Amino acid sequence: MTIPASEYRRRRERLMELMMPGSLAVIPAGSHKIRNRDVEYLFRQDSDFYYLTGFVEADALLVLVPGRAHGQAILFCQERDPRYETYNGERLGPDRASQVLGVDDAFPMSDLGDILPGLLEGKERIYMTLGDYPDLDRRVLQWVGAIRGRESGGAIAPGEFVALRHMLHELRLFKSAKELELMRTAAAITIDAHARAMRACKPGMTELALEAELLHEFMTQGARSPAYPSIVAGGNNACTLHYTSNNGTLRKGDLVLIDAGCEYDHYASDLTRTFPIDGRYRGAQKAIYEIVLEAQGAAIEQCVVGMNFNTPHDAALRVMVGGLIDLKLLSGSVDGIIESGAYTRFCPHKASHWLGLDVHDVGDYRLGSEWRELEPGMVLTVEPGIYIRDDDAVDVPSHFKGIGVRIEDDVLITKKGPEVLTAGAPKDIDAIEALMAS
């Protein structure tokens, strides 16, 4: 493991410090998912479970019992099985789990029904990831029901279920030094992949072939998979925000939008660049691109301690609306257009989201009714965009139609100001054209 077992232990201890007295937490691992017939998708661990354990095997369970004399962190996992391991690789097994993962105790998953009900009895509340794993929810409810059935004999059943999500996700929102090392590595690999795609791009290629360039760079540098399905969208396809068909042909004179990032040791990168398929920005493309680039710069400047989460978006939006007014694609004042929401025709999405173990990472965006303030250790994307579909209304000049531009970087909040983790990916027009010409 790149992150040492001692850090996972500290994470568990911090979570238990937040739990109420007389409580217990149950955190499940992910399970294998069938792709088709008896073929499974490549397994990826549940992020909450991974954050607390670093354990990458499926069908396991972590139980946290603050104050338990015989150990507070208990892992249930699959036993070793020679036949299974012949086909699928070695399992850790409960006998080695304590030493490798640093948990206090470990048992076979098959013993869960014998052990967990005893741990539940006498507890006042249970913290769970409610709703995410219905089968586990159902089993725990059955065990609690059985305890209640013995209350006349003195058994004490938990009286409250509490969603674990808020406390755990608040911890995940602030990245440690080790986490940031992994995120910087993910960013560096992703930068190289985008540069590779820019050098390889030419008219007549398919979007899928350009995606293959990204995947080649991810995997050769040790990133097993993308952090999310890659978007490679030429021309008007870029106006579909989550376009992933990637089956079009790249045409001379169009732009291509690539939104792609690798996942490195479970941590995500998320990077978008929009560039000309034939290597030269022209006319309306250049005008829209320059507006989005200026908007992104204004947003990144607001990624400082004490600003609220929505401030970068507001800064980007004002620049984009002003630019669209200058191009006569919107009419009115900046304030009036923003107040009316008329800008959503061309600027439909927010400019940021959290980033970490998940590409759309966890953590509250608001505290109560107010946007939360940015603090050191948070990582967010900054990704303004303008999209003008080729079937847009007749009041849009034809030379603007079919243009979609998004520029996205990953930004770490620090006491000294924003650190752009993906700054190495060229985005200035001259830099992109020079790279493509090389």
Buried (B, 14 or more C-beta within 10 A) or exposed (E): BEBEBEBBBEBBEEBBEBBEEBBBBBBBBBEEEEEEEEEEEEBBBBBBBBBBBBBBBBBBBBBBBBEBEEEBBBBBBBBBEEEEEEEEEEBBBBEEBBEBBBBBBBBBBEEBEEBBBEBBBEBBBBBBBBEBBEEBBEBBEEBBEBBBEEEEEEEBBBEEBBEBBEBBBBBBBBBEEBBBBBBBBBBBBBBBBBBBBBEBBBBEBBBBBBBBBBBBBBBEBEBEEBBBEBBBBBBBBBBBBEBBEBEBBBBEEBBBBBBBBBBBBBBBBBBBBBBBBBBBBEEBBBBBBBBBBBBBBBBBBBBBBEBBBBBBBBBBBBBBBBBBBEBEBBEEEBEEBBEEEBBEBBBEBBBBBBBBBBBEBBBBBEEEEEBBBBEEBBBBBBBBBBBBBEEBEEEBEEEBBBBBBBBBBBBBBBEEEBBBBBBBBBBEBEEBBEBBEE
